[in-house]
Each structure stands twice: as C-alpha cells, then as structure tokens.
Amino acid sequence: MRQVKLLYFKSYGKYYSEGSYATQKEYDFDVYTEVENMFLIGSYPGLYNTGKPHEFDCVIFPENGVPGILYAKEIQNLFKMING
C-alpha cells in the first residue's frame, strides 16, 4: 500500500489545501489516472465538497514516486467530453 499526497492550488497559483489517500497502485502513471478518475466523479481527498467541481490544479506526490500535476482545465475538458 502506498500513500499519495495531493496539494491543491487555485487556478492563479495560490495554495489552497492538501489531502492524502492510500492506494494499491504500483506505478505512478496508474496513480495519476486514479486521481484523474476520482476528480471526474467529484471526489477530492482532503477537500470538503465545494459544489464547484474541477476548479483546482493538483500536484500529486506518490510515495517513493515522481510528482505529477493535474490541471483543472484538463479535468474540465474531460468532464465536458464525457457528459456532452
């Protein structure tokens, strides 16, 4: 089991909050995909439900892995493609 730390930033770069969760995923790419999928269903570990999904950029820190970033704009575009 790996810990994943998430740092949330407003779109203009200001730090907002952080959260974490445990995952069974072994590879960093799978962790990034897992976080992306959680965001698409409105699950933001460490954040209260804001009612405004996909408004935060997120830096992802998998335990013993390579950090990644997930931009709110990318999630918004995916959400639009899925929901029309």
Secondary structure, DSSP 8 states (H G I E B T S, - for coil): -EEEEEEEE-TTS-EEEEEEEEE---SHHHHHHHHHHHHHTT--TTS---SSTT--EEEEEETTS--EEE-HHHHHHHHHHHH-
